[in-house]
Amino acid sequence: MRIEEKDGEFLGTVVRVFDAAAPNPLCERCEGALKDKPVVGMTILRGLRREQGGFGGGTILDPDEGRSYRCRAQLVDGGHRLELRGYVGLPLLGRTQVWVRSE
């Protein structure tokens, strides 16, 4: 993932997929304009903005499921890890992933 800030909004774009069985997957379950588009190069994280204690107000697309979820995030370990929580409705009803910054 490459995460960039543009006009106060953080966007995340897939730059590489680490799956030997499917190194160039398509978003087969996505709907609309993203249907059957390559996952590599796709912006799946949108709308995150700085909030007190982290980032919030964003959405994240799960290309495996073709569904978008609300999300919030926070940097930990001095900015080396990003804890990203995707959820439906309340953050309590979601899943957290930890993304590690590449050096």
N, C-alpha and C positions, 0 to 999 in steps of 0.2 A: 504494500500500500504506500502511496505517496499522499501525504496530507499537506494541503496548502491553504493559506488564508487569503481570501479575496473579499474585499469590502467588509471586513469584520466577520465573515462567515468562513467556516472551515469545511473544505471539500476533500474527500478521500477517493483516490483513483487506484484501481488494481493495476499494478505494474508487472506482477509475475504470479503464477500459480504453481504451487509445489505439490503436484500430483503427477507421478510418473505415468499413471494409467490414462490421464486426460490432461496433457500439458497445455492444450488450447481449447478449454471448454466453452460451450455456448450457453447462453441463458435460456434454456429450452422452456422453463416454466414461467418465465417473465411474460407480462402482457404488454400490449401496445407496441410502441416503437422499440422497446428493448428485446422483444421476442426474437429468439434465435441469433442474437448479437453476441460477439465474442466478449467474454468476461474480462479478459485482459484489455485494458484501456477504458473500461466502464467506470463511471463515477458512481460509487455505491453509497457514499457517505455525504450527506448534504445538510446544510443549515445549522450546524453546530456553532454556537456563539459562546463567548466567555460569560460565565456567571460566577457568582461568589462560590468558591470552593471547587470550580471545575468548568465544565462545558455542558450546555443543554440546549433543548429546543430543536434538535436535529432529527433526521431520519436516516435509517440504514436499510439497504436492500440486501436480502439474503438470496444470492443468485441460485443456490441449490433448491430453494423453495419457491422463488419468484415472488416473494412477499416483502413488503416494506414494513419497518417497525419504527416507532419513536425511539430515540436514543439519548443518552447522556454519557459523559465521559469525564475522567480525571486522570491527570498525570501523576505517577508515583515513582518512587526510587530516583528522585532527582531528574525526572523527565525521561528516564530510560524505558519506562513502560507506560502504556496507555490502557487503563481499564475502561472498557466500553460496554455499556449495558443497553441491550435492545429489549423493548417491551411493548406489550399491548395494554392500553389503559393505564395501569399503575406500574411504576418501576418494580414493585414487589412481584409482579407477574411477568418475569422476563428471564433473560440469560445474560451472563457476563462473559466476555472474552478479554484476554489480556494480549495486547500486541506489543512486541518488543522492538525497540528502535534498532535499526541496523547501524553499524558504525561506519 
